[in-house]
Amino acid sequence: MSISSQDKELLKKLSLAEARGEGLVGQALVIRSVLNRQSVIKSGSTAFGRDSSIRGIVYAKNQYAPTRDGSLDGRGRSWNAQELAIAERAYQLALNPAELQRQIESDGVNSTTARRLTLSTGFDSLGGQGRSGAVTYKNHVFVQNVNDFGVLEIAFMHLQHHNKHLNKHHKK
């Protein structure tokens, strides 16, 4: 599986719309959550629908507010070069779950929480509403991780490594 340039741009815009004020790691976590959902859907779960395409996941009904409120496209203003550069770095970081976890830990987050954040399939702007296992990073409460859907972590990490390798090959 490779990520098309259109899907990459969509992920970057989503990260800006959802977490622009939360820095590189916050934006990477938003992108990672979409990629994690993709892994869950490809494992056979229909928890997030049946469409495993990036576009299908991002635009699924009632999933990501920026698809409905105009913020995905900057609410009438273009994203500036600095914002887009950070979004590109966030995208690259999201493709490397081990490095993402390391950077979360360098922010002072313990390794267990950092792992849960890296494996998260989404976040809840309503504060997690008492969901067990919910973890907070800056202004987002992340809920559910790939393990909650029967995607074994080792298989998940292998799939992500494989996807990263294919993306490198696809760029050449």
N, C-alpha and C positions, 0 to 999 in steps of 0.2 A: 504494500500500500504506500502510495506517495500522496503528498498534499499538494494540490494544484496551487498556482500562484493566486488564483481568485480566492481559494479557501484560506490561504495564508493571510491575505489582506483582510478577509472577513474576521479571522481570529484576532488579528492585530487591532482592528477597529473595535471589536467586542471588548478586548482588554482595556482599551482607552476609555470606552464608554462606561464600563463597569468599575474600573479600578485605577483610573488615571492618577488620582491623589494618593495612591497607596504604593507608589514606587514600582521598581522593576520586579521584585518578588511578588507583590500583590497582583500585578498584571500577569505574570507568568502562571500564578495559581489559577486565574480565570481561564487561561488557555489550556492549562493542564486538565482542568475539570471537564472541558469539552472533549479532549483526547481520551480521558478516562471513560466518559460516557460512551464514546465510540467503541472502546474495548469491551464494555459491558454489553452493548448491543450486538457486537460481533460474536460474543460468547453465547448468544442465543436468548438473552434476556430481552423482554419487551418493556421493561420498566420505564424507558425513555422513548418508547416508540419503536418502530421497525426500521426507520431510515437511518442508516449508519453513516451517511455522508455528513461532512462538517456542516454544510448549509442546512441539511435536514435537522440536525441536532440543534443548531443555533436558532433556527426559525420554528422549531416545534411549538405548538400551541402552549401559551402561558409559561414558557421556560425562561427566556431572557428579556427583561423589560426593555433594553435598548432597541429591540426589534420593533417595539410598539410605540415608544415615546420620542423617536427621532434622534436620540443621543448616539445611535450607532454611526450616524453620519455627522456628528459634531453639532447637532441642533442648528443647522444653518450656517455653520462656519467650518472651514476646512481645518483638518488637523495640521498643526505646524510641523516643521522639519524636526525640531527637538522631540516633540511627542512621538512622531513616527519612528525616530531613531530608538527611543526607549522601548516602543512597542516591538520593534525588530529584535532588540536584545531580549525582551521578555519572551518572544516567540522561540528564539534559540534556546533560552534557558528552560522553557517548558518541554522542549524535546529531549531534555536530559534530566530525568527524574532524580537521579543520584546527586547531581550538582544542585538541582533545585532544593532538595532536602538539606544539603550541606549549607546552602545560603540561608535557608530558614533557620537552621541551628545557629548560624553566625549572628543572627538577629536576637539570640538569647532564648530561643524556643527549644524546649527539651526534645530529645530525639524521637520519643514516642509520638508527641504531638506533631512534630515536623513530618513524620512518616504518614500520619493520618491526613495531614494537609496535602501532602504530595499525592496520596491515593484518592483524594476526594472526588466525587462525581458532581459536586455542585455546592452551592452556597445558598443561604437563606437570608434575604434582606429583612426578614421579620424576626431575626434573632434566634433561629433554630427551634423556637417554640417548644423547648424542653426535650428535644430529641436526644436520645442517648447517643453518646459518641460525638456530639457536635463539638467542634473546636473553632476557636476564634483566631483570626489573623487580621490585625488592624480593624477595619470597619466591616469585615465580612465574617459571618458565621458559616463555616463549612460543615456540611452534613454528608453522611453516607460515604463509604469508600468502596472501591472495587471488590473488596472481600465480602461486603454485604450482599453482593449479587452472585456469589459463587465463582468469581474470577480469582483464581489462586494467585497470590502475589508473585510467586516465582514465574508463573506463566505470563502474568502481566508485564513483569520486568523484561522477560525475553521478547515479548511482542513489541514493547517500546524500543528495545535495543535494535530489533529487526527493522522497525519503521524508521528509526534514525539512520540506519545504514542505507536503506532504500532511498531516503530523501537525499543523502549525500551523493549517491549514485545518480539520481534523477537530475541533480543540478549540473552535472558534467555535460 
